[in-house]
């Protein structure tokens, strides 16, 4: 297949999905909480992660329970990768990626080794799983303040675009393989909670987390030409002066002492990939979207009650630019927030927003809800039965 034909097929594919999205968008949903019905698959299981253990032992009990699911997900990645470059990508995974594990920051490298050992999945394949988020995801995150000054933070995590479309089931292959791996973890030191997170078994970085009574944090990918592929390639070739996004968010959740400290760390650290860091605090006005290039902070967009901005909402596009017209989750989400009004904003009503198509879509693996003042973290595995937009 030549490049022109491949481009035509891709354009046709995107156009078809765009039409599908237009046909299956909907008015704002209400009454979706407590989670029930066809968009709710199940609750997420809780595990405790003991940070006092050696890093290679911390995930053992989780991986023992999720061993089969992790192997199935890795096999799905391998099946997809086998079609690229005549299988040479798998050679890179099996032969080259194990060599970089010791270059990854401690303790993440040791945790990855422990996961590979317990799961009996080749080390290179566990490394691949742990760098996947640097490459391509689509997500929606929102931080909002109610009329009493309480801060709420919620997100949909969407993953698996273009990674195997099952025409019979009308689902993304990798999305469905990831759902059984979603876990809630309570990370403790000296038997006290350091932070809580919704994550994937076998994935040592953190994409969604709460440091009770201090701050909440989610991360969305920022689509940019200077994306994750570039940073990963530089790392493999030996230029290692940037930080992996999900390792940074975990480091911040574990070590930052306040909302302001978290902002500084997220704003000043050089990254391997551009990103949006969505942060919520424990006081009025403490909510922001930090827009990052790999090198610089381009913008910090904050809740500002004097301007009537009682929430900030981020998908995968700079908030000062229009979203990509084939992937506009921002407009329907903001429409629903406006309809709810600040007077009626709660975690249940935010769940309604995140349950409205196309904010909820075929890529959505889970919805997480956080309330910083109580340390509350709730997560739910989602489904989006057809008709539902593929992204």
C-alpha positions as CSV (number, residue, x, y, z in Angstrom):
1,X,0.0,0.0,0.0
2,X,1.5,3.3,-1.0
3,X,1.4,6.5,1.1
4,X,-1.3,8.2,-0.9
5,X,-3.7,5.2,-0.6
6,X,-3.0,4.9,3.1
7,X,-3.7,8.6,3.6
8,X,-7.0,8.3,1.7
9,X,-8.1,5.3,3.8
10,X,-7.2,7.2,7.0
11,X,-9.2,10.3,5.8
12,X,-12.2,8.1,5.0
13,X,-11.9,6.4,8.4
14,X,-11.8,9.8,10.2
15,X,-14.7,11.2,8.1
16,X,-16.8,8.2,8.9
17,X,-16.1,8.5,12.6
18,X,-16.9,12.2,12.5
19,X,-20.3,11.5,11.0
20,X,-20.9,8.9,13.6
21,X,-20.0,11.3,16.4
22,X,-22.4,13.9,15.0
23,X,-25.3,11.4,14.8
24,X,-24.7,10.1,18.3
25,X,-24.1,13.2,20.5
26,X,-26.8,13.8,23.0
27,X,-28.3,16.3,25.5
28,X,-26.8,16.5,29.0
29,X,-27.6,13.4,30.9
30,X,-29.1,13.5,34.4
31,X,-29.7,11.1,37.2
32,X,-26.7,8.8,36.3
33,X,-25.4,8.7,39.9
34,X,-25.3,6.4,41.8
35,X,-23.8,4.6,38.8
36,X,-26.1,2.2,37.1
37,X,-27.5,1.1,33.8
38,X,-25.7,0.3,30.6
39,X,-22.9,2.9,30.9
40,X,-21.8,1.5,34.2
41,X,-19.8,-1.8,34.1
42,X,-18.6,-2.2,37.6
43,X,-16.9,-0.7,40.7
44,X,-13.1,-0.6,40.9
45,X,-11.3,-2.9,43.4
46,X,-9.1,-1.3,46.1
47,X,-5.6,-2.5,47.0
48,X,-3.1,-1.2,49.5
49,X,0.5,-0.5,48.2
50,X,3.1,-0.5,51.0
51,X,5.8,2.0,50.2
52,X,7.9,0.6,53.0
53,X,8.5,-2.6,51.1
54,X,11.4,-2.9,48.6
55,X,10.2,-1.5,45.3
56,X,10.3,-4.9,43.5
57,X,7.8,-6.3,46.0
58,X,5.2,-3.5,46.2
59,X,3.0,-4.7,43.4
60,X,3.3,-8.5,44.0
61,X,-0.2,-9.0,45.5
62,X,-1.9,-6.9,42.9
63,X,-0.1,-8.6,39.9
64,X,-0.8,-12.1,41.3
65,X,-4.5,-11.3,41.1
66,X,-4.3,-9.6,37.7
67,X,-1.7,-11.9,36.1
68,X,-4.0,-13.3,33.4
69,X,-5.5,-9.9,32.6
70,X,-2.1,-8.3,32.3
71,X,-0.9,-11.1,30.0
72,X,-4.0,-10.7,27.8
73,X,-3.5,-7.0,27.5
74,X,0.2,-7.4,26.6
75,X,-0.7,-10.0,24.0
76,X,-3.2,-7.5,22.4
77,X,-0.4,-4.9,22.2
78,X,1.9,-7.5,20.6
79,X,-0.8,-8.5,18.1
80,X,-1.2,-4.9,17.0
81,X,2.6,-4.2,17.0
82,X,3.3,-7.3,14.8
83,X,1.7,-5.5,11.9
84,X,4.2,-2.6,12.0
85,X,7.5,-2.7,10.2
86,X,7.2,-6.4,9.4
87,X,7.4,-7.3,13.0
88,X,10.5,-5.4,13.7
89,X,8.8,-3.3,16.4
90,X,8.4,-6.5,18.5
91,X,12.2,-7.1,18.1
92,X,12.8,-3.6,19.5
93,X,10.4,-4.4,22.4
94,X,12.0,-7.7,23.2
95,X,15.7,-6.9,22.6
96,X,16.1,-3.1,23.2
97,X,13.5,-2.0,25.8
98,X,14.8,-4.3,28.6
99,X,18.2,-2.5,28.2
100,X,16.7,0.9,29.2
101,X,14.9,-0.2,32.3
102,X,17.9,0.6,34.5
103,X,18.0,4.1,33.0
104,X,14.5,4.8,34.3
105,X,14.2,6.7,37.6
106,X,14.3,4.8,40.9
107,X,12.1,3.3,42.3
108,X,10.0,3.0,39.1
109,X,12.6,0.8,37.4
110,X,12.7,-1.6,40.3
111,X,8.9,-1.8,40.5
112,X,8.8,-2.6,36.8
113,X,11.3,-5.4,37.3
114,X,9.2,-6.8,40.1
115,X,6.0,-6.7,38.0
116,X,7.8,-8.5,35.1
117,X,9.0,-11.2,37.5
118,X,5.7,-11.9,39.2
119,X,3.6,-11.7,36.0
120,X,6.2,-13.8,34.0
121,X,5.7,-11.3,31.2
122,X,9.0,-10.4,29.4
123,X,10.6,-7.3,30.9
124,X,10.5,-5.3,27.6
125,X,6.8,-5.8,27.3
126,X,6.2,-4.4,30.8
127,X,8.4,-1.4,29.9
128,X,6.4,-0.9,26.8
129,X,3.2,-0.8,28.8
130,X,4.7,1.7,31.2
131,X,5.6,4.2,28.4
132,X,2.4,3.9,26.4
133,X,0.7,6.9,27.9
134,X,3.6,9.1,26.7
135,X,2.4,8.4,23.1
136,X,-1.4,8.8,22.6
137,X,-4.5,9.1,24.8
138,X,-7.7,11.2,24.9
139,X,-9.1,12.3,28.2
140,X,-11.5,14.8,29.9
141,X,-10.6,16.4,33.3
142,X,-12.5,19.1,35.3
143,X,-11.9,20.9,38.5
144,X,-14.7,22.9,40.0
145,X,-15.7,24.9,43.0
146,X,-19.2,25.0,44.6
147,X,-20.8,28.0,46.2
148,X,-19.4,27.0,49.6
149,X,-15.8,26.9,48.4
150,X,-15.6,23.1,48.2
151,X,-13.3,21.8,45.4
152,X,-14.2,18.8,43.3
153,X,-12.1,17.1,40.6
154,X,-13.1,14.4,38.2
155,X,-12.0,12.8,35.0
156,X,-12.7,10.3,32.2
157,X,-9.6,8.4,31.1
158,X,-9.9,7.4,27.4
159,X,-7.4,5.1,25.8
160,X,-6.9,2.9,22.8
161,X,-7.7,5.0,19.7
162,X,-6.7,3.3,16.5
163,X,-5.6,0.3,18.5
164,X,-7.7,-2.5,17.0
165,X,-11.4,-1.9,16.2
166,X,-13.6,-4.9,16.8
167,X,-16.3,-4.5,14.1
168,X,-18.6,-7.2,15.6
169,X,-18.6,-5.8,19.1
170,X,-18.0,-2.2,18.0
171,X,-15.3,-1.7,20.6
172,X,-11.6,-0.8,20.7
173,X,-9.6,-3.9,21.4
174,X,-7.0,-2.3,23.7
175,X,-9.6,-0.2,25.6
176,X,-11.5,-3.4,26.5
177,X,-8.3,-5.2,27.5
178,X,-7.4,-2.3,29.9
179,X,-10.7,-2.2,31.8
180,X,-10.0,-5.4,33.8
181,X,-6.7,-3.9,34.9
182,X,-8.1,-0.7,36.4
183,X,-7.4,-0.7,40.1
184,X,-7.7,1.8,43.0
185,X,-4.5,1.9,45.1
186,X,-4.0,3.4,48.6
187,X,-0.3,4.1,48.8
188,X,0.9,4.0,52.4
189,X,4.0,4.7,54.4
190,X,4.3,3.8,58.1
191,X,0.7,2.6,57.8
192,X,-0.5,6.1,56.8
193,X,-2.0,7.1,53.5
194,X,0.4,9.1,51.4
195,X,-2.0,9.4,48.4
196,X,-4.6,7.4,46.6
197,X,-4.8,6.7,42.9
198,X,-6.9,5.1,40.2
199,X,-4.4,3.3,38.0
200,X,-3.7,0.1,35.9
201,X,-2.2,-3.0,37.4
202,X,1.3,-3.2,36.1
203,X,1.6,0.5,35.4
204,X,3.8,2.2,38.0
205,X,3.1,5.8,37.0
206,X,0.0,7.7,38.2
207,X,-2.5,9.4,35.9
208,X,-5.2,10.2,38.6
209,X,-4.6,10.8,42.2
210,X,-5.5,12.5,45.4
211,X,-3.4,13.6,48.4
212,X,-6.2,13.8,51.0
213,X,-6.9,17.3,52.3
214,X,-4.0,18.8,50.2
215,X,-4.6,18.5,46.4
216,X,-5.9,16.4,43.5
217,X,-4.1,15.7,40.2
218,X,-4.9,14.3,36.8
219,X,-2.9,14.4,33.6
220,X,-4.1,14.6,30.0
221,X,-2.0,14.3,26.9
222,X,-1.3,17.4,24.8
223,X,-1.3,16.7,21.1
224,X,1.8,18.4,19.6
225,X,4.4,17.8,17.0
226,X,7.0,17.6,19.8
227,X,5.2,14.7,21.2
228,X,6.0,11.5,23.2
229,X,7.6,9.7,20.3
230,X,10.4,12.3,20.2
231,X,11.1,12.2,23.9
232,X,11.1,8.4,24.1
233,X,13.5,8.2,21.1
234,X,15.8,10.7,22.7
235,X,15.8,8.7,25.9
236,X,16.6,5.4,24.1
237,X,19.4,7.2,22.3
238,X,20.9,8.4,25.6
239,X,19.6,12.0,26.0
240,X,17.9,11.7,29.4
241,X,17.4,15.2,30.8
242,X,13.5,15.0,30.7
243,X,11.0,13.4,33.1
244,X,8.4,10.8,32.1
245,X,5.0,12.4,32.6
246,X,3.4,9.7,34.8
247,X,6.5,9.3,36.9
248,X,6.4,13.0,37.6
249,X,2.8,13.0,38.6
250,X,3.4,10.1,41.0
251,X,6.5,11.9,42.4
252,X,4.4,15.0,42.9
253,X,1.6,13.1,44.6
254,X,4.1,11.3,46.9
255,X,6.3,14.3,47.8
256,X,4.6,17.7,47.2
257,X,3.5,19.3,50.4
258,X,0.9,21.7,49.1
259,X,-1.1,22.9,46.1
260,X,1.5,25.6,45.5
261,X,4.4,23.1,45.8
262,X,2.7,20.8,43.3
263,X,2.2,23.7,40.8
264,X,5.9,24.5,41.0
265,X,7.1,21.0,40.4
266,X,4.7,20.4,37.5
267,X,5.5,23.8,35.9
268,X,9.3,23.7,36.2
269,X,10.3,20.1,35.4
270,X,11.5,19.3,31.9
271,X,9.3,16.6,30.3
272,X,9.7,13.9,27.6
273,X,6.3,14.8,26.2
274,X,4.0,17.9,26.3
275,X,1.1,17.6,28.7
276,X,-1.8,19.1,30.6
277,X,-1.6,18.8,34.3
278,X,-5.0,19.5,36.0
279,X,-4.6,20.3,39.6
280,X,-7.1,21.0,42.4
281,X,-6.4,22.4,45.9
282,X,-8.1,22.6,49.2
283,X,-9.1,26.3,49.2
284,X,-11.3,28.6,47.2
285,X,-9.8,29.5,43.8
286,X,-7.4,26.5,43.9
287,X,-7.9,24.8,40.6
288,X,-5.9,25.1,37.4
289,X,-4.8,23.6,34.1
290,X,-1.1,23.8,33.5
291,X,-0.3,23.7,29.8
292,X,3.2,22.3,29.2
293,X,5.5,21.9,26.3
294,X,8.4,19.6,26.9
295,X,10.5,22.5,28.1
296,X,8.3,25.4,29.2
297,X,5.0,26.2,30.9
298,X,2.9,27.9,28.3
299,X,-0.1,28.8,30.5
300,X,-1.6,28.3,33.9
301,X,-5.4,28.7,33.6
302,X,-7.0,29.0,37.0
303,X,-10.4,29.1,38.6
304,X,-11.2,32.8,39.2
305,X,-14.4,33.6,41.0
306,X,-14.0,37.3,40.4
307,X,-14.3,36.6,36.6
308,X,-17.1,34.1,37.2
309,X,-14.9,31.2,36.2
310,X,-16.0,28.5,38.8
311,X,-14.4,25.6,36.9
312,X,-11.7,24.7,34.5
313,X,-12.1,21.9,32.0
314,X,-9.5,20.3,29.8
315,X,-9.6,17.7,27.1
316,X,-6.6,17.4,24.8
317,X,-6.4,20.9,23.2
318,X,-5.1,24.3,24.4
319,X,-8.0,26.0,26.1
320,X,-7.4,29.3,24.2
321,X,-7.7,27.4,20.8
322,X,-10.7,25.7,19.3
323,X,-10.6,21.9,19.7
324,X,-10.1,19.7,16.7
325,X,-13.5,19.7,14.9
326,X,-13.5,15.9,14.7
327,X,-12.9,15.5,18.5
328,X,-14.9,18.2,20.3
329,X,-15.7,16.8,23.8
330,X,-15.0,20.3,25.3
331,X,-18.1,22.0,24.0
332,X,-20.7,19.5,25.1
333,X,-19.0,19.1,28.5
334,X,-19.0,22.9,29.1
335,X,-22.6,23.1,27.9
336,X,-23.5,20.6,30.6
337,X,-21.5,22.4,33.3
338,X,-23.3,25.6,32.4
339,X,-26.7,23.9,32.6
340,X,-26.0,22.4,36.0
341,X,-24.8,25.8,37.4
342,X,-22.4,26.4,40.3
343,X,-25.2,26.2,42.8
344,X,-25.9,22.6,41.9
345,X,-22.4,21.3,41.3
346,X,-21.6,18.1,43.2
347,X,-19.7,14.9,42.4
348,X,-23.0,13.2,41.3
349,X,-23.8,16.0,38.8
350,X,-20.2,16.0,37.5
351,X,-20.6,12.3,36.9
352,X,-23.6,13.2,34.8
353,X,-21.4,15.5,32.7
354,X,-18.8,12.8,32.2
355,X,-21.6,10.3,31.2
356,X,-22.9,12.5,28.4
357,X,-21.8,11.5,24.8
358,X,-19.3,12.2,23.3
359,X,-17.6,13.0,26.6
360,X,-18.3,9.4,27.4
361,X,-17.3,7.4,24.3
362,X,-16.0,4.0,23.2
363,X,-12.5,4.8,24.5
364,X,-13.6,5.6,28.0
365,X,-12.0,3.1,30.4
366,X,-13.0,4.7,33.7
367,X,-14.5,7.7,35.4
368,X,-12.9,9.0,38.7
369,X,-14.4,11.4,41.1
370,X,-12.4,13.2,43.9
371,X,-13.2,15.4,46.8
372,X,-10.1,16.8,48.4
373,X,-11.5,17.9,51.8
374,X,-12.6,14.4,52.6
375,X,-10.0,12.4,50.7
376,X,-12.8,10.7,48.7
377,X,-11.9,8.9,45.6
378,X,-14.5,6.9,43.6
379,X,-13.9,5.2,40.3
380,X,-16.1,3.3,38.0
381,X,-15.4,1.1,34.9
382,X,-17.5,2.5,32.0
383,X,-19.3,1.2,29.0
384,X,-20.8,3.1,26.1
385,X,-23.1,0.8,24.3
386,X,-23.9,1.6,20.6
387,X,-24.9,4.0,19.3
388,X,-21.9,5.7,20.8
389,X,-19.1,7.7,19.2
390,X,-15.9,5.8,18.7
391,X,-14.0,8.7,20.3
